[in-house]
């Protein structure tokens, strides 16, 4: 079973990282729950340039914290088959891809050869796909009809309407579905 995981807000606390910088440097008092939409800039009433400017800063990616439970869950998921991280690049950053790849190795021992930097995640083939963005999950499911696609719940997916895809509130639910998929797919 080929497992595909998004990174930001699935493995890494991207949104919290941006909020921390905005609060520290911009004098804001934002909270993660203020993000009611994947479009953080829209939710917070700030410009996209602010968000991407922060994410483009050297060492921003390096300093992100892991999502709670992610490290243990990734170790368990690796037992089901090859695991790849499919992560959108930030083209305004000179260091993003290098930092992201290094961060994944340091926190999850995911090799560079198992990191795919792509915005069109729907085109990446696999059996089991997890993202925090419902439209990515829906698009992936349309292209991979035999695959299993899941939205991992963080504040904003709760606001997104989804059709025919699974929602997981936490890593335990996701691992339960991974086991079910593995059992149904014949433990390949």
Secondary structure, DSSP 4 states (H G I P E B T S, - for coil): --EEE--BTTTB-HHHHHHHHHHHHH-----GGG--SS-HHHHHT--HHHHHHHHHSTTTTTTPPBPTTHHHHHHHHHTTS-EEEEE---TT-SSHHHHHHHHHHHHH---GGGEEE-S-GGGS--SEEEES-HHHHHHHHHH-TTSEEEEEP-TTGGGS--SS-EEESSHHHHHHHHHHHHHHTT--
